C-alpha cells in the first residue's frame, strides 16, 4: 500500500484516496474479501457503466431543454 500511495500521479489525474488504495490491495491480495462490502463501500468498477449511462441521459435531457428554451426565446422575439 505504501508503494501505491507514493507512486507519482500522472498529470491531470487526482491521487487515489486511502479507501481506493485499500480496496485495490484487497482485490489483488484477497480473492473473496467481504471487508469492502461490510464497511459499505462500493466498487467503482461495478458501477462505472451504470453511472456513465445515467449521466449521458441527464446531459441529453438538459440539451433538449436548452434547445426548447432557445426556440421559445426566438419565437417570443
Phi and psi restraints in degrees (value plus and minus 20) as a CYANA .aco file:
   2 UNK   PHI     -80.7   -40.7
   2 UNK   PSI     -61.7   -21.7
   3 UNK   PHI     -83.2   -43.2
   3 UNK   PSI     -61.4   -21.4
   4 UNK   PHI     -84.9   -44.9
   4 UNK   PSI     -57.8   -17.8
   5 UNK   PHI     -90.9   -50.9
   5 UNK   PSI     -54.4   -14.4
   6 UNK   PHI    -106.5   -66.5
   6 UNK   PSI     -26.0    14.0
   7 UNK   PHI     -85.5   -45.5
   7 UNK   PSI     113.6   153.6
   8 UNK   PHI     -82.3   -42.3
   8 UNK   PSI     122.9   162.9
   9 UNK   PHI    -112.8   -72.8
   9 UNK   PSI     110.0   150.0
  10 UNK   PHI     -80.3   -40.3
  10 UNK   PSI     129.6   169.6
  11 UNK   PHI     -81.2   -41.2
  11 UNK   PSI     114.7   154.7
  12 UNK   PHI      73.1   113.1
  12 UNK   PSI     -27.6    12.4
  13 UNK   PHI    -129.7   -89.7
  13 UNK   PSI     133.3   173.3
  14 UNK   PHI    -111.8   -71.8
  14 UNK   PSI     127.9   167.9
  15 UNK   PHI     -86.4   -46.4
  15 UNK   PSI     130.3   170.3
  16 UNK   PHI     -90.9   -50.9
  16 UNK   PSI     124.3   164.3
  17 UNK   PHI     -95.6   -55.6
  17 UNK   PSI     144.9   184.9
  18 UNK   PHI     -79.4   -39.4
  18 UNK   PSI     -59.5   -19.5
  19 UNK   PHI     -84.4   -44.4
  19 UNK   PSI     -59.6   -19.6
  20 UNK   PHI     -85.8   -45.8
  20 UNK   PSI     -59.5   -19.5
  21 UNK   PHI     -85.3   -45.3
  21 UNK   PSI     -64.6   -24.6
  22 UNK   PHI     -81.3   -41.3
  22 UNK   PSI     -63.9   -23.9
  23 UNK   PHI     -80.4   -40.4
  23 UNK   PSI     -63.8   -23.8
  24 UNK   PHI     -83.8   -43.8
  24 UNK   PSI     -63.4   -23.4
  25 UNK   PHI     -84.2   -44.2
  25 UNK   PSI     -63.2   -23.2
  26 UNK   PHI     -83.5   -43.5
  26 UNK   PSI     -55.9   -15.9
  27 UNK   PHI     -84.4   -44.4
  27 UNK   PSI     -58.4   -18.4
  28 UNK   PHI    -104.3   -64.3
  28 UNK   PSI     -52.5   -12.5
  29 UNK   PHI    -109.3   -69.3
  29 UNK   PSI     -54.5   -14.5
  30 UNK   PHI    -142.7  -102.7
  30 UNK   PSI     100.6   140.6
  31 UNK   PHI     -90.5   -50.5
  31 UNK   PSI     -63.0   -23.0
  32 UNK   PHI    -138.4   -98.4
  32 UNK   PSI      35.6    75.6
  33 UNK   PHI     -97.0   -57.0
  33 UNK   PSI     113.8   153.8
  34 UNK   PHI    -125.4   -85.4
  34 UNK   PSI     -17.4    22.6
  35 UNK   PHI     -77.2   -37.2
  35 UNK   PSI     -69.9   -29.9
  36 UNK   PHI     -80.5   -40.5
  36 UNK   PSI     -64.1   -24.1
  37 UNK   PHI     -85.5   -45.5
  37 UNK   PSI     -59.7   -19.7
  38 UNK   PHI     -86.2   -46.2
  38 UNK   PSI     -53.2   -13.2
  39 UNK   PHI    -108.4   -68.4
  39 UNK   PSI     -20.9    19.1
  40 UNK   PHI      67.7   107.7
  40 UNK   PSI      -7.6    32.4
  41 UNK   PHI    -107.8   -67.8
  41 UNK   PSI     125.9   165.9
  42 UNK   PHI    -130.4   -90.4
  42 UNK   PSI     123.9   163.9
  43 UNK   PHI     -91.4   -51.4
  43 UNK   PSI     107.8   147.8
  44 UNK   PHI     -88.1   -48.1
  44 UNK   PSI     -48.5    -8.5
  45 UNK   PHI     -87.3   -47.3
  45 UNK   PSI     -50.9   -10.9
  46 UNK   PHI     -93.3   -53.3
  46 UNK   PSI     -48.4    -8.4
  47 UNK   PHI    -124.0   -84.0
  47 UNK   PSI     -20.4    19.6
  48 UNK   PHI     -79.5   -39.5
  48 UNK   PSI     -70.3   -30.3
  49 UNK   PHI     -84.4   -44.4
  49 UNK   PSI     -59.3   -19.3
  50 UNK   PHI     -84.6   -44.6
  50 UNK   PSI     -66.1   -26.1
  51 UNK   PHI     -86.4   -46.4
  51 UNK   PSI     -60.2   -20.2
  52 UNK   PHI     -83.9   -43.9
  52 UNK   PSI     -63.1   -23.1
  53 UNK   PHI     -85.1   -45.1
  53 UNK   PSI     -60.9   -20.9
  54 UNK   PHI     -84.7   -44.7
  54 UNK   PSI     -61.7   -21.7
  55 UNK   PHI     -85.5   -45.5
  55 UNK   PSI     -62.5   -22.5
  56 UNK   PHI     -81.6   -41.6
  56 UNK   PSI     -62.1   -22.1
  57 UNK   PHI     -82.2   -42.2
  57 UNK   PSI     -63.4   -23.4
  58 UNK   PHI     -83.5   -43.5
  58 UNK   PSI     -63.0   -23.0
  59 UNK   PHI     -82.6   -42.6
  59 UNK   PSI     -63.7   -23.7
  60 UNK   PHI     -80.0   -40.0
  60 UNK   PSI     -64.5   -24.5
  61 UNK   PHI     -81.0   -41.0
  61 UNK   PSI     -64.8   -24.8
  62 UNK   PHI     -83.9   -43.9
  62 UNK   PSI     -58.4   -18.4
  63 UNK   PHI     -84.2   -44.2
  63 UNK   PSI     -60.4   -20.4
  64 UNK   PHI     -84.5   -44.5
  64 UNK   PSI     -62.1   -22.1
  65 UNK   PHI     -83.3   -43.3
  65 UNK   PSI     -60.4   -20.4
  66 UNK   PHI     -83.0   -43.0
  66 UNK   PSI     -64.2   -24.2
  67 UNK   PHI     -78.8   -38.8
  67 UNK   PSI     -66.3   -26.3
  68 UNK   PHI     -81.2   -41.2
  68 UNK   PSI     -62.5   -22.5
  69 UNK   PHI     -82.7   -42.7
  69 UNK   PSI     -61.7   -21.7
  70 UNK   PHI     -85.2   -45.2
  70 UNK   PSI     -60.7   -20.7
  71 UNK   PHI     -84.9   -44.9
  71 UNK   PSI     -61.0   -21.0
  72 UNK   PHI     -83.6   -43.6
  72 UNK   PSI     -59.4   -19.4
  73 UNK   PHI     -83.7   -43.7
  73 UNK   PSI     -60.0   -20.0
  74 UNK   PHI     -82.7   -42.7
  74 UNK   PSI     -64.9   -24.9
  75 UNK   PHI     -83.9   -43.9
  75 UNK   PSI     -59.6   -19.6
  76 UNK   PHI     -85.9   -45.9
  76 UNK   PSI     -49.2    -9.2
